[in-house]
Amino acid sequence: MSTTTTMVKVGEINRKWYIIDAAGQSLGRVAAKAAAILRGKHKVDFTPNADCGDHVIIINCGKAVLTGKKLDQKFEIWHTGWIGHLKKVSYRELMEKKPEHAMFIAVEGMLPNNHIGRASMKRLRVYAGAEHKNQAQKPELYTL
């Protein structure tokens, strides 16, 4: 009995559109599920060296929850490139002002740091509210 492994080619990839509703869900769990869909790990013909993931729309990012004391103890830290310009914003302030950015960097941190991860991030759309502008793609609701 011979078993064969299917390796998906670029022309054989069928991309679907999924909506994930983050209202009342944990930010990290939503981001982990979105990263797996963007990568294509939910498919039977997943190939690690090919970009075979789907498109993901995350809505209601403003209603996502952070458990424990993460709102006050967790920070987004970045450097501007100028001397002494290390910036630091708490997640409480980040979730009030730009909740879609908090979801974006959470998903980005769960993808590989190579060309496949960068190409996967181009298929992610995040929205703070319930409205999105991708109705024409007929996305289907993905339940966690």
N, C-alpha and C positions, 0 to 999 in steps of 0.2 A: 504494500500500500504506500503510495507516494503522496506526500502532502506538499502543497505549494503555498507560498506566501504571496499575497497580492500586493504589489507596490503601485500606488496610484500615480498616474501621470498628470501633468498640468492640464491637458485637454480634457481629461475625464472627470475633473472636479465639478460637482454640482453644489453651488452655494445657496443656502436658504437664509431667510431672515427670521430672527427670533426677537421677541420682546420679553424683557425681564422686569417685573414690577418690584421695586425695592422698598415699597411702603411697608413699614413694620418689620422688615428683615434686617439681619445683621449686615453691616457694610462689608465685612470680610467674606462672609459666606456668599453674598451676591457677587462680589468681585472674583472669588474663586470659581464659581460656576460660569461666569462670563468668560474668564480666561480659558477654561476648558473648552467652551464652545468655540471661541475664537481660534484656538489651536487645532480643533477638530478631533479632540479625544473622545467625543461621544459617538463617533462614527465607527462602523465596523471595518472600514477600509482606511483607518488611520495610518499614516506613514510619517515617521518622525522627521525625515529629512525633506518633506514636501509641505508646502503651505496649503493644507486642505480644510481649513476652518470655515466657519459660516459668519454671517453678519449678525451683530448683536446691538439691540437698542435697549438701553436701561432708562426707565422712566421713574419718576418720584424719588430721585436721589436725595431730595431735601427731607424725605420722611424715613430715610434709612437710620438705623440706630447703632450706636456704639455702646458696647456693654462695659460695665465696671466704671472705672474712673478715667477711661481713655479720653473723654472730652477735655479734661483738664491736664492730664499727664502726658498725652501724646502730642507731638509737634511735627509740623512739616518744616524741615530745615533745608535751605538751599543757599548757595553762594553765588553772588552776582558776577564774580570775576574781578572785582575791584578789591583793593586791600582794605580789610576790616569790614567788609560788607557781607557778613554772614546773617541771613535773614531767618526768622523763626516765628511761626504762627501756630497758635494752639488749634486743636481740632474743633473746639467749641466755636471759635471765631470763623474757622474755615467752613464749618457746616452751616453757619448762619449766612455767610456772604456768598460762598461759591461751593455748594454741595456737589455739583457735577465735577468739579476739579478734584475733590477728595476721592470720589469714585474712580475717576480717570487714573489718578496716581496709584490707587490700590490695585487696579487691574494691570496697570503697566508693570508694577513690581512683581506680579505673578507670572509674567511671560518671560521667555528666554531673552537674553541680551545679545541678539544676533539679527540677521536680516529677516528671519521668519517672524520673530517677535515684533519687529518694526512694521512689517507688512500686515501682521495681524491687528496692530493698533489702529491701522487706517480703516478697519472695518467695524470699529466701535463708535457708537453714538450715545452720548449721555445727555439727559435732560433733567432739570431740577423739578419740573412739574409733570403733570400727566399728559400734556399735549406734546406731540412730536410731529415732524414734517416728513415722515417716511411712510405714509399711508399707501402711496402708489406701489410700493414694493410688496404689499400684502403680507406683512409679517405675522407670524403665528405666536401665540402666547406660550412661553416656556415656564412651566411650574417647577418650583424648587422642591 
